[in-house]
Amino acid sequence: MRLIFLAMALFAGASQAADYIALPESTLGFSASFQGEAFDGKFAKFSPQIRFDPTQLGSSRFDVRIT
């Protein structure tokens, strides 16, 4: 969820729908808890597809394939 908000904040200045490519050093991680114990995790391989248009949010997309 934090990654989605970060992506939206980074691309808020775009005036039309645009496709963005993640840099090779990008990371995808998460934080969660199970039975009261907090833990963090990270995905080693993933490929995101980001299309963001602040004027037409319905056409914006954020898809991630974890491999």
C-alpha positions in Angstrom: 0.0 0.0 0.0 2.8 2.4 0.8 4.4 1.7 -2.6 1.2 2.8 -4.4 1.0 6.0 -2.4 4.7 6.6 -3.1 4.2 6.0 -6.8 1.2 8.4 -6.9 3.1 11.1 -5.1 6.2 10.8 -7.3 4.2 11.2 -10.5 1.6 13.7 -9.3 3.1 16.4 -11.6 2.4 14.5 -14.8 -0.1 16.2 -17.0 -1.2 13.2 -19.0 -1.1 9.4 -18.8 2.5 8.2 -19.0 4.2 4.8 -18.6 7.0 4.7 -16.1 9.8 2.1 -15.8 11.3 1.1 -12.5 15.0 1.5 -12.0 17.1 -1.7 -11.6 17.9 -0.7 -8.0 14.2 -0.4 -7.1 12.9 -2.5 -4.2 9.5 -3.9 -3.2 8.9 -4.8 0.4 6.2 -5.1 3.0 5.5 -5.1 6.7 2.9 -7.2 8.4 2.1 -9.0 11.7 1.1 -12.6 12.4 -0.1 -13.8 15.8 1.1 -10.5 17.3 4.6 -10.7 15.8 5.7 -8.0 13.4 7.9 -8.8 10.4 9.2 -7.3 7.2 9.7 -8.9 3.9 11.2 -8.2 0.5 10.6 -9.6 -3.0 13.8 -10.2 -4.9 12.4 -10.1 -8.4 9.4 -8.1 -9.6 8.4 -6.1 -12.7 6.0 -3.2 -12.2 3.9 -1.5 -14.9 2.9 2.0 -13.9 0.6 4.3 -15.8 -0.6 7.4 -14.0 -2.8 10.3 -15.1 -3.8 12.7 -12.2 -6.6 14.1 -14.4 -8.1 10.7 -15.2 -7.5 8.5 -12.2 -9.8 5.8 -13.5 -7.4 5.1 -16.4 -4.3 5.0 -14.1 -2.9 1.5 -13.4 -0.3 0.0 -11.1 0.4 -3.7 -11.8 3.2 -5.7 -10.3 4.3 -9.2 -11.3 6.3 -11.0 -8.7 8.5 -13.7 -10.1 
